[in-house]
């Protein structure tokens, strides 16, 4: 039986190799990460609530949301655990007594084998893919979307989420592959095909979550994901000036390191840390607690009638048809867009638009301008689709399969040449809109 989110957060270590490494990387993301452990303490830190009864209610609601199959919290946790467990080969028991002393790295050399560049490249790009899938599951986005992810990574990632991505650059990029790791990865995946990932155990485990109906299509998504994220990675390196030397200098505060053994250091850290799982649990817990907190708060407000609600008479209460976290179609400026309900207040819902997932665009919308997700679309409808270039193009729905749509682009601006064949593709619900 899998552990509950409360158990997972309660069991996070306060100090081990993973925690030491993440603290050592604080110079890459200064002040972003605090190792908050314990579910009750996390509730207090995230919400500011200290009342034991309120903390308990938030915890109980979080447990319900976590176990709800309609949310993606549990799936995201599984992905974060999977990506680290597939990497970890060295038993950590040998390091259990090293917490309070400096680790003699050289004594572990005979048990460490550096990965070849291709294997390390696949590990890194699959971690990026897992991050994108987990992000979309946490935020209720039906299909993995690299563009939405990168926008959030650039503008919204903080705390454990930002530290995880910074650690990815340092521990899975710069240390094992060198400062030019982005170019190395490009040379490997640009000249490769699905054959280089098909035998990877992580790829096999997450394959069903990847878009595409063939290994080649799934490999294409992996390449697309890396291409989307590499700009952010390059920007982080330029902004922080992080190098192999600065990483080693910081980590050297608790590990005796030989400067000429960079690949061995990377392999050692790869096999003795689980930073993706550790910070992934913290990321999911934070998002889950915020959702539970909003749900409990709205429930409390709804149970306390005020003068405005008494005066509204037969108007919608605001907590009837729609709920926090629900996916909805949103009518805004004469167009229906995909969104998710972030807060409820009377007859209003605070909406996060999924086509860009940008909190600065959140908008209070009357419930009369909302509809259940996907209820406005039928085969033959003329719609607009957000394409990978960031532009909206006119299209027609040809088929509907769950929350994905086969569309044919009809916009003349979509095609470079009048003689181009009409293009179709399957798109996720959050990428479409239509005129009311």
C-alpha positions as CSV (number, residue, x, y, z in Angstrom):
1,X,0.0,0.0,0.0
2,X,1.4,3.4,-1.0
3,X,2.1,6.0,1.7
4,X,-0.2,9.0,2.2
5,X,1.1,12.5,1.4
6,X,1.1,13.1,5.2
7,X,3.4,10.1,5.8
8,X,5.7,11.1,2.9
9,X,6.2,14.6,4.2
10,X,6.6,13.4,7.8
11,X,9.3,11.0,6.7
12,X,11.4,13.5,4.8
13,X,14.9,13.6,6.4
14,X,16.0,16.7,8.1
15,X,19.6,16.0,7.3
16,X,21.3,13.5,4.9
17,X,23.4,13.6,1.8
18,X,20.5,14.9,-0.4
19,X,19.8,17.8,2.1
20,X,23.5,18.7,2.3
21,X,23.9,18.8,-1.4
22,X,20.8,21.0,-1.9
23,X,21.9,23.4,0.8
24,X,25.3,23.6,-0.9
25,X,23.6,24.6,-4.1
26,X,21.9,27.6,-2.4
27,X,24.3,29.9,-4.2
28,X,22.5,29.0,-7.5
29,X,19.0,29.8,-6.2
30,X,19.7,32.0,-3.1
31,X,17.2,31.7,-0.3
32,X,14.7,29.8,-2.4
33,X,14.7,26.5,-0.5
34,X,14.2,25.7,3.1
35,X,14.0,22.0,4.1
36,X,10.6,22.1,5.6
37,X,9.6,18.6,6.9
38,X,6.5,17.3,8.7
39,X,3.1,17.9,7.2
40,X,1.7,20.0,10.1
41,X,4.8,22.2,10.0
42,X,4.4,22.5,6.2
43,X,0.8,23.6,6.6
44,X,1.9,26.3,9.1
45,X,4.7,27.6,6.8
46,X,2.6,27.6,3.6
47,X,-0.7,29.0,5.0
48,X,0.5,31.0,8.1
49,X,-2.2,29.1,10.1
50,X,-1.3,28.1,13.7
51,X,-4.6,27.2,15.1
52,X,-4.4,23.4,15.7
53,X,-8.0,22.8,14.7
54,X,-7.6,24.7,11.4
55,X,-4.3,22.9,10.7
56,X,-6.1,19.5,11.3
57,X,-9.0,20.5,9.0
58,X,-6.5,21.5,6.2
59,X,-4.6,18.2,6.7
60,X,-7.8,16.1,6.5
61,X,-8.9,18.0,3.3
62,X,-5.5,17.5,1.8
63,X,-5.7,13.8,2.4
64,X,-9.0,13.7,0.5
65,X,-7.7,15.7,-2.4
66,X,-4.6,13.6,-2.6
67,X,-6.5,10.4,-2.9
68,X,-9.0,11.8,-5.4
69,X,-8.3,10.2,-8.8
70,X,-9.5,13.3,-10.5
71,X,-6.5,15.2,-9.2
72,X,-2.9,14.5,-10.3
73,X,-1.1,14.9,-7.0
74,X,-0.5,11.2,-6.4
75,X,0.5,10.6,-10.0
76,X,3.0,13.4,-9.7
77,X,4.5,11.9,-6.6
78,X,4.9,8.6,-8.3
79,X,6.8,10.2,-11.2
80,X,9.2,12.0,-8.8
81,X,9.9,8.8,-6.9
82,X,10.3,6.8,-10.1
83,X,12.9,9.0,-11.7
84,X,15.1,8.8,-8.6
85,X,14.6,5.1,-7.8
86,X,15.7,4.2,-11.3
87,X,18.9,6.2,-10.8
88,X,19.9,5.0,-7.3
89,X,22.1,1.9,-7.2
90,X,24.3,2.5,-4.2
91,X,23.0,1.4,-0.8
92,X,22.8,4.5,1.5
93,X,23.4,2.4,4.6
94,X,27.1,2.8,4.2
95,X,26.6,6.6,4.6
96,X,24.3,6.5,7.5
97,X,27.0,7.3,10.0
98,X,28.5,10.1,7.9
99,X,25.9,12.8,8.7
100,X,28.1,14.6,11.2
101,X,31.5,14.2,9.6
102,X,33.2,14.9,6.3
103,X,32.7,12.1,3.7
104,X,35.9,10.6,2.3
105,X,34.8,10.4,-1.3
106,X,37.9,8.5,-2.4
107,X,36.8,5.5,-0.3
108,X,33.8,5.1,-2.5
109,X,35.6,5.2,-5.9
110,X,35.6,1.4,-6.3
111,X,31.8,1.4,-6.1
112,X,31.1,4.2,-8.5
113,X,30.9,4.0,-12.2
114,X,30.5,7.2,-14.3
115,X,27.8,7.0,-16.9
116,X,28.6,7.4,-20.6
117,X,27.5,10.7,-22.1
118,X,24.6,9.2,-23.9
119,X,23.2,7.5,-20.8
120,X,23.7,10.7,-18.8
121,X,22.0,12.7,-21.5
122,X,19.0,10.4,-21.5
123,X,18.7,10.7,-17.7
124,X,18.7,14.5,-17.8
125,X,16.1,14.8,-20.6
126,X,13.9,12.2,-19.0
127,X,14.0,14.2,-15.8
128,X,12.9,17.3,-17.8
129,X,10.0,15.2,-19.2
130,X,9.0,14.0,-15.8
131,X,9.0,17.6,-14.5
132,X,6.7,18.7,-17.3
133,X,4.3,15.8,-16.8
134,X,4.2,16.2,-13.1
135,X,3.7,20.0,-13.4
136,X,0.7,19.4,-15.7
137,X,-0.8,16.8,-13.4
138,X,-0.4,19.1,-10.3
139,X,-2.1,22.0,-12.1
140,X,-4.9,20.0,-13.8
141,X,-3.6,20.4,-17.3
142,X,-4.9,17.4,-19.3
143,X,-1.9,16.8,-21.6
144,X,1.8,17.5,-21.1
145,X,2.6,20.9,-22.5
146,X,6.2,22.1,-22.6
147,X,5.3,25.7,-23.6
148,X,3.0,26.2,-20.6
149,X,5.6,24.6,-18.4
150,X,8.5,26.8,-19.5
151,X,6.3,29.9,-19.0
152,X,5.6,28.9,-15.4
153,X,9.3,27.8,-14.9
154,X,10.4,31.3,-16.0
155,X,7.8,33.3,-14.2
156,X,6.4,31.3,-11.3
157,X,8.8,28.6,-10.1
158,X,10.0,29.2,-6.5
159,X,10.9,27.2,-3.4
160,X,11.5,23.5,-3.8
161,X,10.4,23.6,-7.5
162,X,13.1,26.1,-8.4
163,X,15.8,24.3,-6.4
164,X,15.0,21.0,-8.1
165,X,15.5,22.5,-11.5
166,X,18.7,24.3,-10.4
167,X,20.0,21.0,-9.0
168,X,19.2,19.4,-12.3
169,X,21.4,21.8,-14.2
170,X,24.2,21.4,-11.7
171,X,24.2,17.7,-10.8
172,X,22.9,16.2,-14.0
173,X,24.2,18.7,-16.5
174,X,27.3,20.6,-15.6
175,X,29.1,18.1,-13.3
176,X,28.8,14.9,-15.4
177,X,28.8,16.5,-18.9
178,X,30.8,19.7,-18.4
179,X,30.0,23.4,-18.8
180,X,29.0,22.8,-22.5
181,X,26.5,20.1,-21.6
182,X,23.7,21.8,-23.6
183,X,25.7,21.5,-26.8
184,X,26.6,17.9,-25.9
185,X,23.0,16.9,-25.4
186,X,22.0,18.6,-28.6
187,X,24.6,16.6,-30.6
188,X,23.3,13.4,-29.1
189,X,19.5,13.8,-29.4
190,X,19.6,15.7,-32.7
191,X,21.5,12.8,-34.3
192,X,19.6,10.1,-32.5
193,X,16.2,8.4,-32.7
194,X,13.9,6.4,-30.4
195,X,16.4,3.6,-30.3
196,X,18.6,5.5,-27.8
197,X,15.7,5.6,-25.2
198,X,13.7,2.4,-25.8
199,X,15.7,0.3,-23.4
200,X,15.9,2.9,-20.7
201,X,13.8,1.7,-17.7
202,X,12.6,5.2,-16.8
203,X,11.4,5.7,-20.4
204,X,9.6,2.4,-20.3
205,X,7.9,3.4,-17.0
206,X,6.7,6.8,-18.2
207,X,6.0,5.9,-21.8
208,X,2.3,5.7,-21.4
209,X,2.2,9.3,-20.0
210,X,3.9,10.7,-23.1
211,X,2.1,12.1,-26.1
212,X,2.4,10.1,-29.3
213,X,1.3,6.7,-30.5
214,X,4.8,5.4,-31.4
215,X,8.3,5.4,-29.9
216,X,9.4,7.9,-32.6
217,X,6.6,10.3,-31.7
218,X,7.4,9.9,-28.0
219,X,11.1,10.6,-28.6
220,X,9.9,13.6,-30.6
221,X,8.2,14.9,-27.5
222,X,11.3,14.3,-25.4
223,X,13.3,16.4,-27.9
224,X,10.6,19.1,-27.9
225,X,10.7,19.2,-24.1
226,X,14.5,19.7,-24.0
227,X,14.4,22.3,-26.7
228,X,11.7,24.2,-24.7
229,X,13.7,24.2,-21.5
230,X,17.3,24.7,-22.7
231,X,16.8,28.5,-23.0
232,X,15.9,28.7,-19.3
233,X,18.9,26.5,-18.4
234,X,21.3,28.7,-20.4
235,X,19.8,31.8,-18.7
236,X,20.3,30.3,-15.3
237,X,24.0,29.5,-16.0
238,X,24.6,33.0,-17.4
239,X,22.9,34.7,-14.5
240,X,24.6,32.8,-11.7
241,X,27.9,32.1,-13.3
242,X,27.8,28.5,-12.0
243,X,30.7,26.3,-13.1
244,X,32.1,22.9,-12.2
245,X,34.6,24.6,-9.9
246,X,31.9,26.6,-8.0
247,X,29.8,23.5,-7.6
248,X,32.8,21.5,-6.3
249,X,33.9,24.3,-4.0
250,X,30.5,24.4,-2.4
251,X,30.0,20.6,-2.1
252,X,33.6,20.3,-0.9
253,X,32.4,21.7,2.4
254,X,31.2,18.2,3.3
255,X,32.9,15.8,0.8
256,X,36.6,15.4,0.3
257,X,36.8,15.8,-3.5
258,X,39.6,15.1,-6.0
259,X,39.4,17.9,-8.6
260,X,40.2,15.5,-11.5
261,X,37.3,13.2,-10.7
262,X,34.4,15.3,-11.8
263,X,32.6,12.4,-13.5
264,X,33.1,10.2,-10.4
265,X,31.7,13.0,-8.2
266,X,28.6,13.3,-10.4
267,X,28.1,9.5,-10.4
268,X,28.6,9.4,-6.6
269,X,26.0,12.1,-6.0
270,X,23.6,10.5,-8.6
271,X,23.7,7.2,-6.6
272,X,23.5,8.7,-3.1
273,X,20.9,11.4,-3.5
274,X,17.2,11.6,-4.3
275,X,16.8,15.3,-4.8
276,X,14.0,14.9,-7.3
277,X,11.9,12.8,-5.0
278,X,12.7,14.9,-1.9
279,X,11.8,18.3,-3.4
280,X,9.1,16.8,-5.5
281,X,7.2,15.7,-2.4
282,X,7.7,19.2,-1.0
283,X,6.3,20.7,-4.2
284,X,3.2,18.5,-4.3
285,X,2.6,19.1,-0.6
286,X,2.8,22.8,-1.0
287,X,0.3,22.9,-4.0
288,X,-2.0,20.4,-2.2
289,X,-2.0,22.3,1.0
290,X,-2.9,25.6,-0.8
291,X,-5.8,23.8,-2.5
292,X,-7.0,22.3,0.7
293,X,-6.6,25.7,2.5
294,X,-8.7,27.4,-0.1
295,X,-11.3,24.7,0.1
296,X,-11.6,24.9,3.8
297,X,-11.6,28.7,3.8
298,X,-14.4,28.8,1.3
299,X,-16.4,26.2,3.1
300,X,-16.1,28.3,6.3
301,X,-17.2,31.5,4.5
302,X,-20.1,29.7,2.9
303,X,-21.3,28.5,6.3
304,X,-21.4,32.1,7.7
305,X,-24.1,34.1,5.8
306,X,-23.4,37.8,5.4
307,X,-25.6,40.6,4.4
308,X,-24.7,40.4,0.8
309,X,-25.5,36.7,0.5
310,X,-28.8,37.2,2.3
311,X,-29.8,40.1,0.0
312,X,-28.9,38.1,-3.1
313,X,-32.0,35.8,-2.6
314,X,-32.2,33.3,-5.4
315,X,-28.8,34.1,-7.0
316,X,-26.2,31.3,-7.1
317,X,-24.3,30.8,-3.8
318,X,-20.9,30.5,-5.4
319,X,-20.3,27.1,-3.8
320,X,-22.9,25.0,-5.6
321,X,-22.0,24.1,-9.2
322,X,-18.3,24.9,-9.3
323,X,-15.5,24.0,-6.9
324,X,-11.9,25.0,-6.3
325,X,-9.6,23.1,-8.6
326,X,-12.4,22.3,-11.1
327,X,-11.6,22.6,-14.8
328,X,-14.0,24.8,-16.7
329,X,-14.8,26.6,-19.9
330,X,-14.6,30.4,-19.3
331,X,-16.5,33.1,-21.3
332,X,-14.3,36.1,-21.5
333,X,-14.5,39.0,-24.0
334,X,-16.9,36.9,-26.2
335,X,-14.6,33.8,-26.3
336,X,-14.6,30.5,-24.4
337,X,-11.2,29.6,-22.9
338,X,-10.0,26.7,-20.8
339,X,-9.4,27.5,-17.2
340,X,-9.4,26.2,-13.6
341,X,-11.1,27.6,-10.6
342,X,-8.6,28.9,-8.0
343,X,-10.9,30.6,-5.5
344,X,-14.6,31.1,-4.9
345,X,-16.3,34.2,-3.5
346,X,-20.0,34.5,-3.6
347,X,-21.1,34.2,-7.2
348,X,-17.6,34.8,-8.5
349,X,-14.8,32.4,-9.3
350,X,-11.1,33.4,-9.6
351,X,-10.0,31.8,-12.9
352,X,-6.5,30.7,-14.0
353,X,-6.4,30.5,-17.8
354,X,-4.7,27.3,-18.8
355,X,-3.4,28.4,-22.2
356,X,-0.6,30.4,-20.4
357,X,-1.0,29.4,-16.7
358,X,0.0,33.0,-15.8
359,X,-1.1,34.1,-12.3
360,X,-1.0,37.8,-13.4
361,X,-3.8,37.0,-15.8
362,X,-6.1,35.5,-13.1
363,X,-9.6,37.0,-13.4
364,X,-12.7,37.0,-11.3
365,X,-15.6,35.6,-13.4
366,X,-19.3,35.3,-12.6
367,X,-20.4,31.7,-12.4
368,X,-23.0,32.4,-15.1
369,X,-20.0,32.8,-17.5
370,X,-18.6,29.3,-16.7
371,X,-19.4,25.9,-18.1
372,X,-18.1,22.4,-17.4
373,X,-14.8,21.7,-19.2
374,X,-15.2,20.8,-22.9
375,X,-19.0,21.2,-22.9
376,X,-18.9,23.9,-25.6
377,X,-17.2,21.8,-28.3
378,X,-18.6,19.4,-30.9
379,X,-17.3,17.9,-34.1
380,X,-17.5,20.4,-36.9
381,X,-17.1,23.5,-34.6
382,X,-14.9,26.3,-35.8
383,X,-12.4,27.1,-33.1
384,X,-9.0,28.7,-32.6
385,X,-5.9,26.7,-31.5
386,X,-2.8,27.9,-29.7
387,X,0.0,26.6,-31.8
388,X,3.6,25.9,-30.7
389,X,4.8,29.2,-32.1
390,X,2.6,31.0,-29.6
391,X,0.0,32.2,-32.1
392,X,-3.7,31.4,-32.3
393,X,-4.9,29.9,-35.6
394,X,-8.4,29.1,-36.9
395,X,-9.3,25.4,-37.2
396,X,-12.1,22.9,-37.3
397,X,-12.8,20.0,-34.9
398,X,-12.7,16.7,-36.8
399,X,-12.8,14.2,-33.9
400,X,-13.1,14.3,-30.1
401,X,-11.4,11.8,-27.9
402,X,-11.9,12.6,-24.2
403,X,-10.2,15.9,-23.6
404,X,-8.2,15.9,-26.8
405,X,-9.4,17.1,-30.2
406,X,-8.3,16.3,-33.7
407,X,-8.3,19.6,-35.5
408,X,-7.7,20.7,-39.1
409,X,-6.1,24.1,-39.5
410,X,-8.2,26.3,-41.8
411,X,-6.4,29.6,-41.2
412,X,-4.6,30.9,-44.3
413,X,-2.0,32.4,-42.1
414,X,-1.1,29.0,-40.9
415,X,0.3,27.8,-44.2
416,X,3.4,29.1,-45.9
417,X,2.1,28.3,-49.4
418,X,-1.3,28.1,-50.9
419,X,-0.5,24.6,-52.2
420,X,0.4,23.2,-48.8
421,X,-1.7,20.2,-47.7
422,X,-4.1,20.9,-44.9
423,X,-2.6,19.9,-41.6
424,X,-4.3,18.1,-38.8
425,X,-3.1,17.3,-35.2
426,X,-4.5,16.2,-31.9
427,X,-4.5,19.1,-29.4
428,X,-5.3,19.2,-25.7
429,X,-8.5,21.0,-24.5
430,X,-6.6,23.8,-22.8
431,X,-5.1,24.9,-26.2
432,X,-8.4,25.8,-27.9
433,X,-10.9,28.6,-27.7
434,X,-14.0,29.5,-29.6
435,X,-16.2,32.5,-30.2
436,X,-19.4,32.6,-28.1
